[in-house]
């Protein structure tokens, strides 16, 4: 488990990281280094920038320059964001095609935007989404209805058992049904109280030993499991991209026109939009507009249709049937991703 978490952290860090500048030379009174060769790649300098790697010929080593770089980078990213997001929302196909075709200077790269959106999503969910004990009102009402139904069924089974006892017949079968139903009611009442640590989790002889072992660990320490799931979901968020790309490829099998690179850009920008949709849904729910937030889930198929149609220059029919397949593929990818995250969360 430690190795898998290390891999996840390493990949995420590699996506987020930037190369650290090599040790600079002597610093002059103006805070600049003065050298004849590029500090980054060692190429002889001609002009204000290295013609080999593009780094500034003379770097500054002052707090002022560090603050300047921070402001410049933030404003540059912010400017690109406001040019990228409108296209991502309304013309995702054009954004995808523009980036693939090389017109990138005015847009945030799909990977950078994905990392930003994932960070924003998890921060929003953690801040506004509440904890495990906070169930939505609709879920609480469904749980109350289920508990009433199970309690009525339990009363009928107990009456049936009394009749069987009076008839001097074996009660093993009905006793097993009563025990299972009582365990289910106990678990439901625990969830209703928000006491997940007492929720009944039972193993099965039909499952492999490692599955039962994982279930047992989750039952003993659900708080630790919840922490691991959240941590792994964030750390391995990038995994959704390689899981999705093969399914998009299946929409254009053996195409010489569209390559895996095109599909990866398509998937990454699409995931950016979906994570922002989650952010919007959480914000609306926290503002007491859960019904309006629920309507947001009607948007993904429409967005996928527009992105497919624009990015791959498809007609309405070609985009439509691919959207239907892509929607089913997306549900499968989400299931695979959740399975991976839960599997890692229940492992040592």
N, C-alpha and C positions, 0 to 999 in steps of 0.2 A: 504494500500500500504506500509505504514511504517513497519507493521508487516512482510509482505512478504520480504521486503528488509532486514529486520533484520534477518530473517531466512536464506536468501541467504548468508549474511555476516557471520553469525554464522557457517554455514556448511563449507564455504570456509576457515574461520579461523581455524576451527577444523581440517581440512585436512592439513593446513599449519603449525599449531602450534606444539610446543614441550612442554613437561611438564617442568615447572620451578623448579629448585632444591630448596628444603626446605632450610631454614636458617641454615647455617653451624655454627660449633662451633668456638672455639678460634683458631686463626691463629698463627702458630709458625714463627720463624725467616726465615724459608725456604719458606714461603708462603703457606704451606700446613696446612690443618686442621688435628688435631690429636684426634681421637675418637675411642671408642671401639665398637660402633654400627653404622651401615650404616645410612648415613644422608638421604637416599632416602626412605628406607622401615623399618628401625629400627632393622634389623636383626643383631645379634652379628657377628662381623667381624672375618673371618679366612682367612688370606692371603691377597694378594694385591687387590682382587676384591670381592665384595659381592657375595656369592654363591646363593643368592635368586633372586636378580634383575640384577646382572651383573655390577653395578656401581663401579667405582674405589673406593678403600677403603678410600683413603685420597685425597680429592679434593684440587685443588690449587685456591687461590683467589688473583691472581696478574694479571696485564695487560699483562705480558709476556705469561702467561698461556692462557689468552683469545685470544691473537693473534695466539698462537700455535694451539688452538682448531679450529680457523677460517681457518687457512692454511690447517690443517689436514682434516677438513671436506670438504673443497673445492677440494683438490687434490683427496680425496677418491671418491667424487661424480664424478669428472672429469674422473678418471680412470674407474669407472663403466660405465659412459656414453659412452666412446669410445669402451667398450666391448659390450654395449647394442645396440647402434645405427646400427652397421653393420648387426646384426641379425634382428633388427626391419625392416631394409630396404629390405634385400634380403631373410632372412629366418625367417619371423615373426611367422610361425607356430612352429618352433623349439624353439624360444624364449618363446612363450606362454606356450608350453608344459614343458620346463625346469623349468619355474617359478612355474607352477601348481604342478609339481612333487617334488618341494622342493629344487631344486638346484638354490639358490638365492643369494649366497654371492657375486658373481661376476657381478650381474646385478642390475640396478636401478629398484626399485619397480615400478609397473605400475602407482600407484597413484602419487608418487613423480615425475616420468617422465611426467605424464599428466599435473601436475601443472606447471612444468618448461616449457613445450611446449606451454601451453595456455598463460602463461606470455610472452613468446617469441613472440607468434603470435600476441597478441594485441599490444605489444610494436613495432613490425615491421610494422603492419598495420597503427598504429598511426603516426609512424615516416616517413614511405615511401609511405603509401597508399594515401596521399593527403586528402583533405576535401570534403565535400558534393558538393561543386561547381565544382570540377574537374571531368568532364566526360571523359571517354576514347574517342579516336578519332572515333572509329567505332560507338559508341553510339551517338556522335554528328552528324555524317553523317546520321544515321538512323532518328534522330530527325529532321534534316533539310528536309529529304525526306518526312517524315510524315507531317510536317508543309506545304510543298508545295502542297501535296495532299489535305489537309484539306482546304487550301486557294482556290484551284481550285473548290472544292466541294461547298465552301461558295459562290463563284461567280455564280455557276450554280443555287444554291438555291435562291439567290437574283434575278437572272433573272427570275426564275420560279415564285417568289412572284410578280414581276412586271406584269407578264402575268396574274396571278390570280386577281390582283387588277384591271387590265384593263377589265377583264371579270366580275368584280363586284361579285366575289366569296369570301367566308370567308377565311382568311389567318391564322387562329389560329394555325393550325398544322404546316405549314411551318415556322411560326414565332418561334414556340418552337424549331424546328430543327435548325434554324439559331442561336437562343440564345445559344443552347447547343454547337454548333460548334464554335461560337465565344469564349465561355468560355474555350473550349478545346485549341483553338489557343492561347488565352491569357496565359493559363497555360504553354503550350509548349514553348512560347517565353520567359516566366519568367525563366523556367528551362534552356533554351539556354543561357540566360544572367547570370545564376548562382544565380538568385534572388529567392530562395526557399520561402522566406517569403510572396511573392505575388502569389504563385502558388494557383490556384483556387481549393479549396477543398469543395465539396458540400455534404450535408446530404441527406438522403432519408427517405421518410415516410415508406418504407418497412423494415427499420432496427429498432432494438430496441432503446429506448431512450438513454441507456448507451453507445451504439456504436456511435450514432450521437454526443453525448456529447464529447466522446473521440476524434472524428474526428474534432470537432470544436476547442477543446483545441490544437490539433496538428497544425491546420491551423493558430491559433493565435500566437503560439510560437514554430515554427519548430526547432529553435536552442536548446531550452530546451528539446524538444522531442529527438533530435539527441543525446544530452548529456545523457539523461536517457537510451536510447537504448544501447549506448556504455557501460554505467556503468552496466546495467543489464546483457548485453551479457557477460561481464567479470565476474560479480559476480555469475551468475547462470550457468556458463559454465559446472560445475559438473553435472548439471541436464541432460545433454545429456547421461550420463552413465546409470542412472536408466530408462530413456526413451528407450534406445537401448536394454537392457538386455532381456526384455520379447520377443522381436522380434527374438533375437538369440535363445532363448529357443524354439520358435516355429519351428526352424529348426531341433530340436532334441526332439520332444514332448515325455514326460513321459520316457525319457531315465534314466536308473539307473546308467549308466556309467559316464555321464556328468551332473554335478550339476550347480546350479546358480553361485557358486564361479568360476567355470571354465569359464562360459560365461562372468562373470564380468571382469576377467583378460583378456579374448579375446577382449572384447569391449574396455577396457581402453587402451591396447597397440595399437589397431587399430586406436583409436582416436588420440593417440600420433602421429602416422605416418601421419594421415590426416592433423593435425594442422601444422606439419613440411612441408607438401606439400603446404599448404597455404603460409607459410613463404617464401618458394622457389619461388612460383608464384609471390608474391608481389615484391620480390627482382629482379626477371627477368623483371617484368613490369617496375619497376623504372629505370632499366638499359636500357630500350628501346627495350627489347626482349619480347614483349607481345605475339608474335606468338609462340615463344618457350615456354613461360609460359602457353599458352593455351593447349599445348600438355600434360602438367602434368596431366590434368584431365582425360586422358586415362589410367592413372596408377591405380587409386583406385580399379576397378574391378579385375585387375590382382593381386594386392596386397591381396585383400580379398580372392581370390581363393587360393593363396599360403598359407595364414594363416589358412584358413579352412582346407585345405588338410593336413598340417603339425600338427596343434593343435589337430585335432580330428581323425587323422589317416584315412582319407577318400580316396577312389579311385577317379579317375579323373571325373567320371560321378557324384558321390555323391557330390564332391566339386563344380562341374560346376552348377548343378541345384540349389544348396544352394547359390552359388554366385549370380545367377540371382535374386533369391528371396531377398537376403540380400541387393543387390543394390536398389531394390524397397523399401525395409524397411528403408534403410538409407535416401532416399529422403523423406519418410513419417516422420521420426524422425526429420529431419532438418526442415520440415514444422511445426511440432508441437512445436519445440523449438523456432522458429521464432515467431510463434503465441503467445507463452507464454511471450517472451521478449517484443513484441510489446504491448501485453495486459497490462503488468506491466508498460511499458513506458507511456501509455496513461491514466493510473489511477493516482489518487492523492496519 
